[in-house]
């Protein structure tokens, strides 16, 4: 009985952790930055990549500048 | 959606070009022209007292994005999709950038087209005007 309870608790905590992880990953997936260069090349930085982490906050600052709280 | 045809009206100053831009593209909430050194040219739809912050943020965004360029390439455009809006920039060969904030999701190609026309009109004015 105790072992079953322990397994259930492990499964439940794993499910919760998985849900939180999914929300963090896919919650940020809608944010992305496309950067285009004059030679026709472009790069897309999305989600929680380190490159996106450098650009998204600045884009948000641009947005915030025209939408003050 | 209508499209901007600034080439049909010739060279115009930045304020007029921006006003035409937001008139023809109702999804654009605000737009501005930022010089290569980060100085704000003109703007439309930007709340009073926020223009300098906008120019600083745009300048830093362009600097950081430009760092990802491959050898010899120049940063031309940025499209940032955020949770509650989108930011577009188009930078010309003379270093000026037109930035636009769009609230409602719209076709990126059309926004870029209108921004390029707007920038071309401004650059034309700068090149051949007073």
N, CA and C atoms of all chains as a GROMACS GRO file, in nm:
protein
  597
    1UNK      N    1   0.083  -0.122   0.000
    1UNK     CA    2   0.000   0.000   0.000
    1UNK      C    3   0.086   0.125   0.000
    2UNK      N    4   0.187   0.123   0.091
    2UNK     CA    5   0.277   0.237   0.100
    2UNK      C    6   0.356   0.255  -0.028
    3UNK      N    7   0.395   0.141  -0.089
    3UNK     CA    8   0.472   0.148  -0.213
    3UNK      C    9   0.386   0.204  -0.327
    4UNK      N   10   0.259   0.161  -0.330
    4UNK     CA   11   0.167   0.212  -0.433
    4UNK      C   12   0.149   0.364  -0.419
    5UNK      N   13   0.136   0.405  -0.295
    5UNK     CA   14   0.118   0.549  -0.269
    5UNK      C   15   0.241   0.627  -0.314
    6UNK      N   16   0.356   0.568  -0.288
    6UNK     CA   17   0.482   0.633  -0.327
    6UNK      C   18   0.492   0.644  -0.480
    7UNK      N   19   0.452   0.536  -0.549
    7UNK     CA   20   0.454   0.538  -0.696
    7UNK      C   21   0.359   0.645  -0.750
    8UNK      N   22   0.240   0.649  -0.690
    8UNK     CA   23   0.142   0.747  -0.735
    8UNK      C   24   0.192   0.890  -0.712
    9UNK      N   25   0.255   0.910  -0.596
    9UNK     CA   26   0.308   1.044  -0.565
    9UNK      C   27   0.417   1.081  -0.665
   10UNK      N   28   0.502   0.983  -0.699
   10UNK     CA   29   0.609   1.008  -0.797
   10UNK      C   30   0.552   1.041  -0.933
   11UNK      N   31   0.449   0.965  -0.974
   11UNK     CA   32   0.386   0.990  -1.104
   11UNK      C   33   0.321   1.128  -1.107
   12UNK      N   34   0.251   1.160  -0.998
   12UNK     CA   35   0.180   1.288  -0.993
   12UNK      C   36   0.278   1.406  -0.996
   13UNK      N   37   0.384   1.395  -0.919
   13UNK     CA   38   0.480   1.507  -0.918
   13UNK      C   39   0.549   1.518  -1.053
   14UNK      N   40   0.574   1.405  -1.119
   14UNK     CA   41   0.634   1.409  -1.253
   14UNK      C   42   0.541   1.475  -1.352
   15UNK      N   43   0.412   1.443  -1.343
   15UNK     CA   44   0.314   1.502  -1.434
   15UNK      C   45   0.306   1.654  -1.416
   16UNK      N   46   0.308   1.696  -1.289
   16UNK     CA   47   0.303   1.840  -1.261
   16UNK      C   48   0.427   1.910  -1.316
   17UNK      N   49   0.542   1.848  -1.292
   17UNK     CA   50   0.668   1.908  -1.341
   17UNK      C   51   0.667   1.916  -1.494
   18UNK      N   52   0.616   1.810  -1.558
   18UNK     CA   53   0.608   1.809  -1.704
   18UNK      C   54   0.517   1.918  -1.756
   19UNK      N   55   0.406   1.936  -1.688
   19UNK     CA   56   0.311   2.041  -1.730
   19UNK      C   57   0.374   2.179  -1.720
   20UNK      N   58   0.442   2.202  -1.608
   20UNK     CA   59   0.508   2.333  -1.588
   20UNK      C   60   0.612   2.356  -1.696
   21UNK      N   61   0.690   2.250  -1.725
   21UNK     CA   62   0.795   2.262  -1.826
   21UNK      C   63   0.734   2.293  -1.964
   22UNK      N   64   0.628   2.222  -1.998
   22UNK     CA   65   0.563   2.244  -2.128
   22UNK      C   66   0.511   2.387  -2.138
   23UNK      N   67   0.452   2.433  -2.031
   23UNK     CA   68   0.396   2.569  -2.034
   23UNK      C   69   0.507   2.672  -2.053
   24UNK      N   70   0.620   2.648  -1.986
   24UNK     CA   71   0.731   2.743  -1.999
   24UNK      C   72   0.787   2.741  -2.141
   25UNK      N   73   0.804   2.620  -2.193
   25UNK     CA   74   0.864   2.608  -2.327
   25UNK      C   75   0.768   2.660  -2.433
   26UNK      N   76   0.646   2.608  -2.434
   26UNK     CA   77   0.553   2.646  -2.540
   26UNK      C   78   0.488   2.780  -2.516
   27UNK      N   79   0.488   2.826  -2.394
   27UNK     CA   80   0.434   2.960  -2.366
   27UNK      C   81   0.518   3.068  -2.429
   28UNK      N   82   0.649   3.042  -2.440
   28UNK     CA   83   0.738   3.141  -2.501
   28UNK      C   84   0.758   3.116  -2.649
   29UNK      N   85   0.705   3.003  -2.696
   29UNK     CA   86   0.729   2.967  -2.836
   29UNK      C   87   0.663   3.065  -2.930
   30UNK      N   88   0.560   3.138  -2.886
   30UNK     CA   89   0.494   3.233  -2.972
   30UNK      C   90   0.576   3.357  -2.996
   31UNK      N   91   0.680   3.378  -2.919
   31UNK     CA   92   0.765   3.495  -2.937
   31UNK      C   93   0.883   3.456  -3.023
   32UNK      N   94   0.903   3.534  -3.128
   32UNK     CA   95   1.016   3.504  -3.214
   32UNK      C   96   1.062   3.630  -3.285
   33UNK      N   97   1.184   3.627  -3.327
   33UNK     CA   98   1.240   3.741  -3.399
   33UNK      C   99   1.303   3.691  -3.529
   34UNK      N  100   1.259   3.746  -3.641
   34UNK     CA  101   1.319   3.717  -3.771
   34UNK      C  102   1.410   3.833  -3.807
   35UNK      N  103   1.533   3.801  -3.841
   35UNK     CA  104   1.630   3.904  -3.878
   35UNK      C  105   1.674   3.880  -4.022
   36UNK      N  106   1.656   3.982  -4.106
   36UNK     CA  107   1.685   3.970  -4.249
   36UNK      C  108   1.805   4.056  -4.284
   37UNK      N  109   1.887   4.004  -4.375
   37UNK     CA  110   2.005   4.079  -4.419
   37UNK      C  111   1.994   4.110  -4.568
   38UNK      N  112   2.076   4.207  -4.612
   38UNK     CA  113   2.060   4.255  -4.749
   38UNK      C  114   2.113   4.157  -4.854
   39UNK      N  115   2.180   4.051  -4.810
   39UNK     CA  116   2.225   3.950  -4.906
   39UNK      C  117   2.119   3.841  -4.926
   40UNK      N  118   2.001   3.863  -4.868
   40UNK     CA  119   1.891   3.768  -4.884
   40UNK      C  120   1.883   3.664  -4.774
   41UNK      N  121   1.984   3.658  -4.689
   41UNK     CA  122   1.982   3.560  -4.581
   41UNK      C  123   1.897   3.611  -4.465
   42UNK      N  124   1.848   3.520  -4.386
   42UNK     CA  125   1.775   3.559  -4.265
   42UNK      C  126   1.787   3.449  -4.161
   43UNK      N  127   1.769   3.489  -4.037
   43UNK     CA  128   1.771   3.393  -3.927
   43UNK      C  129   1.647   3.416  -3.841
   44UNK      N  130   1.598   3.309  -3.784
   44UNK     CA  131   1.483   3.317  -3.694
   44UNK      C  132   1.526   3.269  -3.556
   45UNK      N  133   1.501   3.351  -3.457
   45UNK     CA  134   1.530   3.315  -3.319
   45UNK      C  135   1.397   3.303  -3.246
   46UNK      N  136   1.371   3.187  -3.194
   46UNK     CA  137   1.239   3.164  -3.134
   46UNK      C  138   1.250   3.103  -2.996
   47UNK      N  139   1.136   3.107  -2.929
   47UNK     CA  140   1.124   3.039  -2.800
   47UNK      C  141   1.220   3.093  -2.696
   48UNK      N  142   1.288   3.004  -2.629
   48UNK     CA  143   1.374   3.044  -2.519
   48UNK      C  144   1.520   3.030  -2.554
   49UNK      N  145   1.551   3.042  -2.682
   49UNK     CA  146   1.692   3.034  -2.722
   49UNK      C  147   1.767   3.154  -2.666
   50UNK      N  148   1.897   3.138  -2.654
   50UNK     CA  149   1.977   3.247  -2.597
   50UNK      C  150   1.974   3.369  -2.689
   51UNK      N  151   1.968   3.344  -2.820
   51UNK     CA  152   1.962   3.457  -2.914
   51UNK      C  153   1.831   3.533  -2.900
   52UNK      N  154   1.722   3.458  -2.888
   52UNK     CA  155   1.591   3.523  -2.868
   52UNK      C  156   1.590   3.600  -2.736
   53UNK      N  157   1.658   3.545  -2.637
   53UNK     CA  158   1.661   3.612  -2.506
   53UNK      C  159   1.733   3.746  -2.514
   54UNK      N  160   1.819   3.763  -2.614
   54UNK     CA  161   1.891   3.890  -2.630
   54UNK      C  162   1.808   3.991  -2.708
   55UNK      N  163   1.720   3.941  -2.795
   55UNK     CA  164   1.647   4.033  -2.884
   55UNK      C  165   1.503   4.062  -2.838
   56UNK      N  166   1.436   3.961  -2.786
   56UNK     CA  167   1.295   3.978  -2.749
   56UNK      C  168   1.275   4.090  -2.646
   57UNK      N  169   1.358   4.098  -2.541
   57UNK     CA  170   1.336   4.208  -2.444
   57UNK      C  171   1.348   4.347  -2.507
   58UNK      N  172   1.437   4.360  -2.606
   58UNK     CA  173   1.451   4.491  -2.671
   58UNK      C  174   1.328   4.521  -2.757
   59UNK      N  175   1.279   4.418  -2.826
   59UNK     CA  176   1.156   4.438  -2.904
   59UNK      C  177   1.040   4.472  -2.811
   60UNK      N  178   1.038   4.410  -2.694
   60UNK     CA  179   0.932   4.443  -2.597
   60UNK      C  180   0.945   4.585  -2.547
   61UNK      N  181   1.070   4.633  -2.537
   61UNK     CA  182   1.090   4.773  -2.497
   61UNK      C  183   1.034   4.868  -2.603
   62UNK      N  184   1.053   4.831  -2.730
   62UNK     CA  185   0.998   4.912  -2.839
   62UNK      C  186   0.845   4.918  -2.827
   63UNK      N  187   0.788   4.801  -2.802
   63UNK     CA  188   0.642   4.792  -2.788
   63UNK      C  189   0.595   4.876  -2.668
   64UNK      N  190   0.668   4.862  -2.558
   64UNK     CA  191   0.629   4.934  -2.436
   64UNK      C  192   0.642   5.085  -2.452
   65UNK      N  193   0.735   5.127  -2.537
   65UNK     CA  194   0.757   5.271  -2.554
   65UNK      C  195   0.635   5.339  -2.617
   66UNK      N  196   0.563   5.262  -2.699
   66UNK     CA  197   0.445   5.323  -2.764
   66UNK      C  198   0.316   5.287  -2.690
   67UNK      N  199   0.330   5.200  -2.590
   67UNK     CA  200   0.215   5.162  -2.510
   67UNK      C  201   0.247   5.176  -2.362
   68UNK      N  202   0.264   5.296  -2.314
   68UNK     CA  203   0.297   5.314  -2.172
   68UNK      C  204   0.184   5.264  -2.083
   69UNK      N  205   0.223   5.210  -1.969
   69UNK     CA  206   0.124   5.153  -1.876
   69UNK      C  207   0.034   5.261  -1.820
   70UNK      N  208  -0.701   4.489  -4.778
   70UNK     CA  209  -0.608   4.590  -4.727
   70UNK      C  210  -0.548   4.668  -4.843
   71UNK      N  211  -0.546   4.801  -4.827
   71UNK     CA  212  -0.483   4.883  -4.930
   71UNK      C  213  -0.332   4.877  -4.911
   72UNK      N  214  -0.261   4.923  -5.007
   72UNK     CA  215  -0.117   4.923  -4.996
   72UNK      C  216  -0.065   5.063  -5.025
   73UNK      N  217   0.052   5.089  -4.971
   73UNK     CA  218   0.107   5.224  -4.981
   73UNK      C  219   0.180   5.241  -5.114
   74UNK      N  220   0.154   5.347  -5.182
   74UNK     CA  221   0.219   5.372  -5.310
   74UNK      C  222   0.282   5.510  -5.306
   75UNK      N  223   0.379   5.526  -5.220
   75UNK     CA  224   0.441   5.656  -5.206
   75UNK      C  225   0.518   5.696  -5.330
   76UNK      N  226   0.552   5.597  -5.413
   76UNK     CA  227   0.625   5.632  -5.535
   76UNK      C  228   0.539   5.716  -5.628
   77UNK      N  229   0.409   5.706  -5.611
   77UNK     CA  230   0.320   5.782  -5.698
   77UNK      C  231   0.309   5.928  -5.653
   78UNK      N  232   0.350   5.956  -5.532
   78UNK     CA  233   0.341   6.094  -5.485
   78UNK      C  234   0.479   6.159  -5.475
   79UNK      N  235   0.585   6.081  -5.506
   79UNK     CA  236   0.718   6.137  -5.506
   79UNK      C  237   0.776   6.154  -5.369
   80UNK      N  238   0.884   6.233  -5.361
   80UNK     CA  239   0.955   6.251  -5.236
   80UNK      C  240   0.871   6.333  -5.137
   81UNK      N  241   0.868   6.286  -5.013
   81UNK     CA  242   0.794   6.358  -4.910
   81UNK      C  243   0.879   6.363  -4.785
   82UNK      N  244   0.847   6.455  -4.693
   82UNK     CA  245   0.924   6.458  -4.570
   82UNK      C  246   0.881   6.344  -4.480
   83UNK      N  247   0.963   6.320  -4.377
   83UNK     CA  248   0.941   6.201  -4.294
   83UNK      C  249   0.806   6.203  -4.223
   84UNK      N  250   0.769   6.320  -4.172
   84UNK     CA  251   0.643   6.330  -4.098
   84UNK      C  252   0.524   6.295  -4.189
   85UNK      N  253   0.530   6.345  -4.310
   85UNK     CA  254   0.421   6.318  -4.406
   85UNK      C  255   0.421   6.170  -4.444
   86UNK      N  256   0.540   6.116  -4.467
   86UNK     CA  257   0.550   5.975  -4.506
   86UNK      C  258   0.496   5.884  -4.395
   87UNK      N  259   0.527   5.918  -4.270
   87UNK     CA  260   0.478   5.837  -4.158
   87UNK      C  261   0.327   5.850  -4.142
   88UNK      N  262   0.278   5.971  -4.159
   88UNK     CA  263   0.133   5.992  -4.149
   88UNK      C  264   0.060   5.913  -4.257
   89UNK      N  265   0.116   5.914  -4.378
   89UNK     CA  266   0.057   5.836  -4.487
   89UNK      C  267   0.062   5.687  -4.455
   90UNK      N  268   0.172   5.647  -4.394
   90UNK     CA  269   0.191   5.505  -4.362
   90UNK      C  270   0.083   5.454  -4.267
   91UNK      N  271   0.061   5.525  -4.158
   91UNK     CA  272  -0.038   5.477  -4.060
   91UNK      C  273  -0.181   5.495  -4.112
   92UNK      N  274  -0.198   5.589  -4.205
   92UNK     CA  275  -0.331   5.606  -4.261
   92UNK      C  276  -0.367   5.490  -4.354
   93UNK      N  277  -0.269   5.450  -4.432
   93UNK     CA  278  -0.294   5.345  -4.531
   93UNK      C  279  -0.288   5.206  -4.469
   94UNK      N  280  -0.218   5.195  -4.355
   94UNK     CA  281  -0.204   5.065  -4.286
   94UNK      C  282  -0.264   5.077  -4.147
   95UNK      N  283  -0.394   5.056  -4.134
   95UNK     CA  284  -0.460   5.078  -4.005
   95UNK      C  285  -0.411   4.988  -3.892
   96UNK      N  286  -0.344   4.879  -3.926
   96UNK     CA  287  -0.293   4.791  -3.821
   96UNK      C  288  -0.171   4.851  -3.751
   97UNK      N  289  -0.108   4.949  -3.815
   97UNK     CA  290   0.011   5.009  -3.754
   97UNK      C  291  -0.032   5.111  -3.649
   98UNK      N  292   0.006   5.082  -3.525
   98UNK     CA  293  -0.030   5.170  -3.413
   98UNK      C  294   0.060   5.293  -3.408
   99UNK      N  295   0.187   5.270  -3.432
   99UNK     CA  296   0.284   5.378  -3.422
   99UNK      C  297   0.400   5.348  -3.514
  100UNK      N  298   0.465   5.455  -3.559
  100UNK     CA  299   0.580   5.438  -3.647
  100UNK      C  300   0.676   5.553  -3.624
  101UNK      N  301   0.802   5.529  -3.656
  101UNK     CA  302   0.903   5.633  -3.635
  101UNK      C  303   1.019   5.612  -3.730
  102UNK      N  304   1.095   5.719  -3.750
  102UNK     CA  305   1.219   5.711  -3.826
  102UNK      C  306   1.333   5.735  -3.730
  103UNK      N  307   1.429   5.642  -3.731
  103UNK     CA  308   1.545   5.653  -3.642
  103UNK      C  309   1.670   5.656  -3.729
  104UNK      N  310   1.756   5.753  -3.703
  104UNK     CA  311   1.880   5.765  -3.781
  104UNK      C  312   1.978   5.657  -3.737
  105UNK      N  313   2.082   5.640  -3.815
  105UNK     CA  314   2.180   5.536  -3.787
  105UNK      C  315   2.250   5.553  -3.654
  106UNK      N  316   2.257   5.677  -3.605
  106UNK     CA  317   2.322   5.700  -3.476
  106UNK      C  318   2.223   5.695  -3.360
  107UNK      N  319   2.100   5.653  -3.388
  107UNK     CA  320   2.001   5.637  -3.281
  107UNK      C  321   1.918   5.760  -3.251
  108UNK      N  322   1.938   5.865  -3.328
  108UNK     CA  323   1.860   5.987  -3.308
  108UNK      C  324   1.723   5.971  -3.376
  109UNK      N  325   1.619   6.006  -3.301
  109UNK     CA  326   1.484   5.995  -3.357
  109UNK      C  327   1.460   6.107  -3.457
  110UNK      N  328   1.409   6.071  -3.573
  110UNK     CA  329   1.373   6.170  -3.673
  110UNK      C  330   1.233   6.220  -3.647
  111UNK      N  331   1.138   6.152  -3.701
  111UNK     CA  332   0.997   6.185  -3.679
  111UNK      C  333   0.925   6.062  -3.628
  112UNK      N  334   0.808   6.083  -3.574
  112UNK     CA  335   0.729   5.970  -3.526
  112UNK      C  336   0.582   6.004  -3.536
  113UNK      N  337   0.502   5.899  -3.534
  113UNK     CA  338   0.357   5.917  -3.534
  113UNK      C  339   0.298   5.807  -3.444
  114UNK      N  340   0.205   5.847  -3.361
  114UNK     CA  341   0.141   5.751  -3.271
  114UNK      C  342   0.222   5.720  -3.146
  115UNK      N  343   0.333   5.787  -3.128
  115UNK     CA  344   0.417   5.764  -3.010
  115UNK      C  345   0.376   5.863  -2.900
  116UNK      N  346   0.343   5.814  -2.782
  116UNK     CA  347   0.299   5.905  -2.676
  116UNK      C  348   0.407   6.009  -2.641
  117UNK      N  349   0.361   6.123  -2.598
  117UNK     CA  350   0.452   6.231  -2.562
  117UNK      C  351   0.549   6.184  -2.452
  118UNK      N  352   0.674   6.216  -2.471
  118UNK     CA  353   0.775   6.181  -2.371
  118UNK      C  354   0.831   6.041  -2.386
  119UNK      N  355   0.782   5.965  -2.484
  119UNK     CA  356   0.829   5.828  -2.501
  119UNK      C  357   0.917   5.811  -2.624
  120UNK      N  358   0.932   5.916  -2.701
  120UNK     CA  359   1.005   5.906  -2.827
  120UNK      C  360   1.152   5.869  -2.805
  121UNK      N  361   1.215   5.929  -2.706
  121UNK     CA  362   1.356   5.900  -2.682
  121UNK      C  363   1.376   5.755  -2.640
  122UNK      N  364   1.288   5.705  -2.554
  122UNK     CA  365   1.297   5.565  -2.512
  122UNK      C  366   1.277   5.473  -2.633
  123UNK      N  367   1.184   5.510  -2.720
  123UNK     CA  368   1.162   5.431  -2.841
  123UNK      C  369   1.289   5.428  -2.926
  124UNK      N  370   1.348   5.544  -2.946
  124UNK     CA  371   1.469   5.551  -3.030
  124UNK      C  372   1.582   5.469  -2.969
  125UNK      N  373   1.598   5.478  -2.838
  125UNK     CA  374   1.705   5.400  -2.771
  125UNK      C  375   1.682   5.251  -2.789
  126UNK      N  376   1.559   5.208  -2.766
  126UNK     CA  377   1.528   5.065  -2.776
  126UNK      C  378   1.548   5.015  -2.919
  127UNK      N  379   1.505   5.095  -3.016
  127UNK     CA  380   1.522   5.055  -3.157
  127UNK      C  381   1.670   5.046  -3.190
  128UNK      N  382   1.746   5.145  -3.148
  128UNK     CA  383   1.890   5.147  -3.178
  128UNK      C  384   1.959   5.024  -3.119
  129UNK      N  385   1.927   4.991  -2.993
  129UNK     CA  386   1.988   4.873  -2.930
  129UNK      C  387   1.944   4.745  -3.000
  130UNK      N  388   1.817   4.739  -3.039
  130UNK     CA  389   1.767   4.620  -3.110
  130UNK      C  390   1.843   4.602  -3.242
  131UNK      N  391   1.862   4.711  -3.315
  131UNK     CA  392   1.933   4.703  -3.442
  131UNK      C  393   2.079   4.662  -3.421
  132UNK      N  394   2.140   4.717  -3.316
  132UNK     CA  395   2.280   4.683  -3.287
  132UNK      C  396   2.295   4.534  -3.258
  133UNK      N  397   2.208   4.484  -3.172
  133UNK     CA  398   2.219   4.343  -3.133
  133UNK      C  399   2.185   4.250  -3.248
  134UNK      N  400   2.080   4.283  -3.320
  134UNK     CA  401   2.041   4.198  -3.433
  134UNK      C  402   2.150   4.200  -3.540
  135UNK      N  403   2.211   4.316  -3.559
  135UNK     CA  404   2.317   4.328  -3.660
  135UNK      C  405   2.438   4.243  -3.627
  136UNK      N  406   2.455   4.210  -3.500
  136UNK     CA  407   2.569   4.127  -3.459
  136UNK      C  408   2.558   3.985  -3.511
  137UNK      N  409   2.439   3.946  -3.554
  137UNK     CA  410   2.419   3.809  -3.603
  137UNK      C  411   2.445   3.798  -3.754
  138UNK      N  412   2.484   3.907  -3.815
  138UNK     CA  413   2.500   3.906  -3.961
  138UNK      C  414   2.618   3.819  -4.002
  139UNK      N  415   2.603   3.768  -4.123
  139UNK     CA  416   2.715   3.696  -4.182
  139UNK      C  417   2.810   3.798  -4.241
  140UNK      N  418   2.925   3.753  -4.280
  140UNK     CA  419   3.029   3.845  -4.324
  140UNK      C  420   2.984   3.929  -4.444
  141UNK      N  421   2.996   4.057  -4.431
  141UNK     CA  422   2.966   4.146  -4.542
  141UNK      C  423   2.820   4.184  -4.557
  142UNK      N  424   2.732   4.115  -4.488
  142UNK     CA  425   2.589   4.145  -4.504
  142UNK      C  426   2.548   4.259  -4.410
  143UNK      N  427   2.450   4.334  -4.455
  143UNK     CA  428   2.398   4.446  -4.376
  143UNK      C  429   2.258   4.412  -4.328
  144UNK      N  430   2.230   4.451  -4.204
  144UNK     CA  431   2.096   4.428  -4.149
  144UNK      C  432   1.994   4.506  -4.232
  145UNK      N  433   1.890   4.437  -4.276
  145UNK     CA  434   1.791   4.503  -4.362
  145UNK      C  435   1.654   4.513  -4.294
  146UNK      N  436   1.610   4.406  -4.230
  146UNK     CA  437   1.475   4.406  -4.173
  146UNK      C  438   1.472   4.322  -4.045
  147UNK      N  439   1.380   4.358  -3.958
  147UNK     CA  440   1.352   4.277  -3.839
  147UNK      C  441   1.201   4.265  -3.826
  148UNK      N  442   1.159   4.146  -3.789
  148UNK     CA  443   1.018   4.124  -3.756
  148UNK      C  444   1.014   4.049  -3.624
  149UNK      N  445   0.964   4.113  -3.521
  149UNK     CA  446   0.953   4.049  -3.389
  149UNK      C  447   0.807   4.023  -3.358
  150UNK      N  448   0.773   3.898  -3.340
  150UNK     CA  449   0.638   3.859  -3.298
  150UNK      C  450   0.638   3.842  -3.148
  151UNK      N  451   0.560   3.923  -3.081
  151UNK     CA  452   0.555   3.917  -2.935
  151UNK      C  453   0.414   3.875  -2.894
  152UNK      N  454   0.396   3.856  -2.767
  152UNK     CA  455   0.267   3.807  -2.722
  152UNK      C  456   0.153   3.903  -2.750
  153UNK      N  457   0.180   4.032  -2.741
  153UNK     CA  458   0.072   4.130  -2.753
  153UNK      C  459   0.097   4.234  -2.860
  154UNK      N  460   0.174   4.197  -2.959
  154UNK     CA  461   0.200   4.289  -3.068
  154UNK      C  462   0.321   4.246  -3.149
  155UNK      N  463   0.346   4.322  -3.253
  155UNK     CA  464   0.459   4.291  -3.339
  155UNK      C  465   0.539   4.418  -3.367
  156UNK      N  466   0.668   4.401  -3.387
  156UNK     CA  467   0.756   4.512  -3.419
  156UNK      C  468   0.824   4.484  -3.552
  157UNK      N  469   0.820   4.581  -3.641
  157UNK     CA  470   0.885   4.570  -3.772
  157UNK      C  471   0.986   4.682  -3.787
  158UNK      N  472   1.099   4.650  -3.845
  158UNK     CA  473   1.194   4.756  -3.882
  158UNK      C  474   1.242   4.730  -4.024
  159UNK      N  475   1.267   4.840  -4.094
  159UNK     CA  476   1.332   4.833  -4.225
  159UNK      C  477   1.442   4.938  -4.225
  160UNK      N  478   1.564   4.894  -4.254
  160UNK     CA  479   1.678   4.985  -4.253
  160UNK      C  480   1.729   5.003  -4.396
  161UNK      N  481   1.749   5.128  -4.433
  161UNK     CA  482   1.792   5.159  -4.570
  161UNK      C  483   1.943   5.164  -4.582
  162UNK      N  484   1.987   5.184  -4.703
  162UNK     CA  485   2.132   5.187  -4.728
  162UNK      C  486   2.197   5.312  -4.669
  163UNK      N  487   2.116   5.414  -4.643
  163UNK     CA  488   2.171   5.536  -4.583
  163UNK      C  489   2.172   5.531  -4.431
  164UNK      N  490   2.130   5.419  -4.374
  164UNK     CA  491   2.137   5.401  -4.229
  164UNK      C  492   2.011   5.437  -4.153
  165UNK      N  493   1.916   5.497  -4.222
  165UNK     CA  494   1.790   5.530  -4.154
  165UNK      C  495   1.702   5.406  -4.140
  166UNK      N  496   1.627   5.402  -4.031
  166UNK     CA  497   1.538   5.289  -4.006
  166UNK      C  498   1.397   5.341  -3.984
  167UNK      N  499   1.302   5.275  -4.048
  167UNK     CA  500   1.162   5.299  -4.016
  167UNK      C  501   1.115   5.184  -3.930
  168UNK      N  502   1.060   5.215  -3.815
  168UNK     CA  503   1.010   5.113  -3.723
  168UNK      C  504   0.859   5.130  -3.710
  169UNK      N  505   0.790   5.018  -3.701
  169UNK     CA  506   0.645   5.022  -3.685
  169UNK      C  507   0.602   4.920  -3.581
  170UNK      N  508   0.504   4.957  -3.501
  170UNK     CA  509   0.445   4.867  -3.404
  170UNK      C  510   0.305   4.832  -3.453
  171UNK      N  511   0.279   4.703  -3.459
  171UNK     CA  512   0.150   4.654  -3.510
  171UNK      C  513   0.081   4.578  -3.397
  172UNK      N  514  -0.045   4.611  -3.374
  172UNK     CA  515  -0.116   4.546  -3.266
  172UNK      C  516  -0.178   4.415  -3.307
  173UNK      N  517  -0.247   4.420  -3.418
  173UNK     CA  518  -0.319   4.302  -3.465
  173UNK      C  519  -0.234   4.227  -3.566
  174UNK      N  520  -0.231   4.094  -3.553
  174UNK     CA  521  -0.149   4.016  -3.645
  174UNK      C  522  -0.193   4.039  -3.789
  175UNK      N  523  -0.097   4.068  -3.873
  175UNK     CA  524  -0.126   4.097  -4.012
  175UNK      C  525  -0.017   4.037  -4.100
  176UNK      N  526  -0.036   4.043  -4.229
  176UNK     CA  527   0.062   3.983  -4.320
  176UNK      C  528   0.193   4.062  -4.314
  177UNK      N  529   0.298   3.994  -4.273
  177UNK     CA  530   0.427   4.062  -4.256
  177UNK      C  531   0.475   4.121  -4.389
  178UNK      N  532   0.450   4.050  -4.496
  178UNK     CA  533   0.497   4.097  -4.626
  178UNK      C  534   0.439   4.232  -4.664
  179UNK      N  535   0.312   4.252  -4.631
  179UNK     CA  536   0.249   4.380  -4.663
  179UNK      C  537   0.305   4.493  -4.578
  180UNK      N  538   0.329   4.463  -4.451
  180UNK     CA  539   0.386   4.566  -4.362
  180UNK      C  540   0.525   4.604  -4.411
  181UNK      N  541   0.606   4.503  -4.444
  181UNK     CA  542   0.741   4.533  -4.493
  181UNK      C  543   0.734   4.614  -4.623
  182UNK      N  544   0.641   4.579  -4.708
  182UNK     CA  545   0.626   4.651  -4.835
  182UNK      C  546   0.598   4.799  -4.809
  183UNK      N  547   0.504   4.824  -4.720
  183UNK     CA  548   0.468   4.962  -4.690
  183UNK      C  549   0.582   5.037  -4.622
  184UNK      N  550   0.654   4.968  -4.533
  184UNK     CA  551   0.767   5.033  -4.466
  184UNK      C  552   0.877   5.067  -4.566
  185UNK      N  553   0.900   4.978  -4.660
  185UNK     CA  554   1.004   5.004  -4.761
  185UNK      C  555   0.967   5.123  -4.849
  186UNK      N  556   0.840   5.130  -4.885
  186UNK     CA  557   0.793   5.245  -4.965
  186UNK      C  558   0.807   5.374  -4.887
  187UNK      N  559   0.774   5.367  -4.760
  187UNK     CA  560   0.785   5.484  -4.673
  187UNK      C  561   0.931   5.529  -4.663
  188UNK      N  562   1.019   5.433  -4.639
  188UNK     CA  563   1.161   5.466  -4.626
  188UNK      C  564   1.217   5.520  -4.758
  189UNK      N  565   1.174   5.460  -4.869
  189UNK     CA  566   1.223   5.507  -4.999
  189UNK      C  567   1.182   5.652  -5.022
  190UNK      N  568   1.061   5.686  -4.983
  190UNK     CA  569   1.014   5.824  -5.001
  190UNK      C  570   1.096   5.920  -4.915
  191UNK      N  571   1.127   5.878  -4.793
  191UNK     CA  572   1.206   5.963  -4.703
  191UNK      C  573   1.349   5.980  -4.755
  192UNK      N  574   1.407   5.868  -4.798
  192UNK     CA  575   1.545   5.874  -4.848
  192UNK      C  576   1.552   5.956  -4.976
  193UNK      N  577   1.446   5.946  -5.056
  193UNK     CA  578   1.441   6.025  -5.179
  193UNK      C  579   1.438   6.174  -5.147
  194UNK      N  580   1.361   6.206  -5.045
  194UNK     CA  581   1.352   6.345  -5.001
  194UNK      C  582   1.488   6.393  -4.949
  195UNK      N  583   1.552   6.306  -4.867
  195UNK     CA  584   1.681   6.343  -4.810
  195UNK      C  585   1.788   6.359  -4.918
  196UNK      N  586   1.775   6.275  -5.020
  196UNK     CA  587   1.878   6.277  -5.125
  196UNK      C  588   1.861   6.388  -5.225
  197UNK      N  589   1.735   6.426  -5.248
  197UNK     CA  590   1.711   6.525  -5.355
  197UNK      C  591   1.646   6.652  -5.304
  198UNK      N  592   1.614   6.654  -5.175
  198UNK     CA  593   1.544   6.771  -5.122
  198UNK      C  594   1.638   6.882  -5.086
  199UNK      N  595   1.592   6.965  -4.992
  199UNK     CA  596   1.668   7.083  -4.953
  199UNK      C  597   1.796   7.049  -4.888
   0.00000   0.00000   0.00000
